[in-house]
């Protein structure tokens, strides 16, 4: 006998208003630029393009190779700050709904 998956029985995840998501996206973008992540990933993408020049699949190769590296290179302090901001926004939203 199979049990229900946790996703099927749980409530949907909370969502934030569009303006709050936009604020968090701007904060993330700013922090990534400030810590040098953006320049690092840009240089990595240019290296991939240079190595695959003339193969006709440069963009696919950049996307395939860069995304996992870009995700892994997000500094822990940036992740922690954004998580704290998200939690605060959700708590604020819950208080407003009550």
C-alpha positions as CSV (number, residue, x, y, z in Angstrom):
1,X,0.0,0.0,0.0
2,X,1.4,3.4,-1.0
3,X,1.2,6.4,1.2
4,X,0.4,9.9,-0.1
5,X,3.4,11.9,-1.0
6,X,4.1,14.9,1.4
7,X,3.4,17.3,-1.4
8,X,-0.1,16.0,-2.1
9,X,-1.2,16.3,1.5
10,X,0.5,19.6,2.5
11,X,-0.8,23.1,2.0
12,X,0.5,25.1,-0.8
13,X,3.6,27.2,0.0
14,X,3.0,30.8,1.0
15,X,3.4,33.4,-1.7
16,X,4.6,37.0,-1.4
17,X,3.0,40.0,-3.1
18,X,4.6,41.0,-6.3
19,X,6.1,44.2,-4.9
20,X,7.8,42.2,-2.1
21,X,9.2,39.6,-4.6
22,X,10.5,42.5,-6.6
23,X,12.2,44.0,-3.6
24,X,13.8,40.7,-2.7
25,X,15.0,40.2,-6.3
26,X,16.6,43.7,-6.3
27,X,18.3,43.0,-3.0
28,X,19.7,39.7,-4.3
29,X,20.9,41.3,-7.5
30,X,22.6,44.1,-5.6
31,X,24.3,41.7,-3.2
32,X,25.6,39.5,-6.0
33,X,27.0,42.5,-7.9
34,X,28.6,43.9,-4.7
35,X,30.4,40.6,-3.8
36,X,31.8,40.1,-7.3
37,X,29.7,37.1,-8.1
38,X,28.3,38.6,-11.3
39,X,31.8,39.5,-12.7
40,X,33.0,36.0,-11.7
41,X,30.2,34.3,-13.6
42,X,30.5,36.6,-16.6
43,X,34.2,35.7,-16.9
44,X,33.3,32.0,-16.6
45,X,30.8,32.3,-19.4
46,X,33.2,34.2,-21.6
47,X,35.8,31.4,-21.0
48,X,33.2,28.8,-22.0
49,X,32.3,30.8,-25.2
50,X,36.0,31.1,-26.1
51,X,36.6,27.3,-25.6
52,X,33.6,26.5,-27.8
53,X,34.0,29.1,-30.5
54,X,32.8,28.0,-33.9
55,X,31.0,24.9,-32.7
56,X,27.6,26.4,-33.3
57,X,26.3,25.4,-29.9
58,X,28.0,28.1,-27.8
59,X,24.9,29.4,-26.0
60,X,23.6,26.0,-25.1
61,X,27.0,25.1,-23.8
62,X,27.2,28.2,-21.7
63,X,23.8,27.7,-20.2
64,X,24.4,24.0,-19.5
65,X,27.8,24.6,-17.9
66,X,27.3,28.0,-16.1
67,X,24.0,27.5,-14.3
68,X,25.2,24.8,-11.8
69,X,28.5,26.7,-11.2
70,X,26.6,30.0,-10.8
71,X,24.3,28.5,-8.2
72,X,27.1,26.8,-6.3
73,X,29.2,30.1,-6.2
74,X,26.5,32.2,-4.5
75,X,28.2,33.2,-1.2
76,X,26.7,31.7,1.9
77,X,26.3,35.1,3.5
78,X,24.2,36.3,0.6
79,X,22.0,33.1,0.9
80,X,21.6,33.6,4.6
81,X,20.7,37.3,4.3
82,X,18.1,36.6,1.6
83,X,16.6,33.7,3.6
84,X,16.3,36.1,6.6
85,X,14.6,38.7,4.5
86,X,12.2,36.1,3.0
87,X,11.3,34.8,6.5
88,X,10.7,38.4,7.7
89,X,8.5,39.2,4.7
90,X,6.4,36.0,5.3
91,X,6.1,36.8,9.0
92,X,5.0,40.3,8.2
93,X,2.5,39.0,5.7
94,X,1.1,36.5,8.2
95,X,0.7,39.3,10.8
96,X,-1.1,41.5,8.3
97,X,-3.6,38.7,7.4
98,X,-4.5,38.1,11.1
